[in-house]
Amino acid sequence: MGLFSKEPKANPAVETEGLRIEYDSANDCWQFSHHGADFIVYGTTVVVPSQERLSSILADIEKLRPEMTRRLVEGWKDSKDVKASDGEICFVNLTDFHSEGNFVVTWSGGQSWGDMGIDFTIANHEITDESWGD
């Protein structure tokens, strides 16, 4: 560090119910992990679901994974260089969970996907929307 340099500030964090929830000021979102899954909430306010509800969300994702995979395969069927199996879930977005009761599972691309990603909106234990974009 130089004479007039400041150390970077640490991101604010809160610990509750065994979760460490950290605010990422560069992306204006809160982030935490639960049972190996990464969760985010955009905005300056976060309402964290209970441990039981987080576990229920993860159970929904596992139950719906075959359907999401089927939709990925269908969506990529005309792209010869892309492998649907290249993708992976990168995070669960809970931004609208408290107010609207849904969450979004974002799949990011593997090596063959470029910068494409797919969002699956889940509410009441079913996929209610999917959005493809980069």
Buried (B, 14 or more C-beta within 10 A) or exposed (E): EEEEEEEEEEEEEEEEEEBEBBBEEEEEBBBBEBEEBBBBBBEEEBEBBEEEEBEEBBEBBEEBEEEBBEBBEEBBEEEEEBBBEBBEBBBBBBBBBEEEEBBBBBBBBBEBBEEBBBBBBBBEEEBEEBEEEE
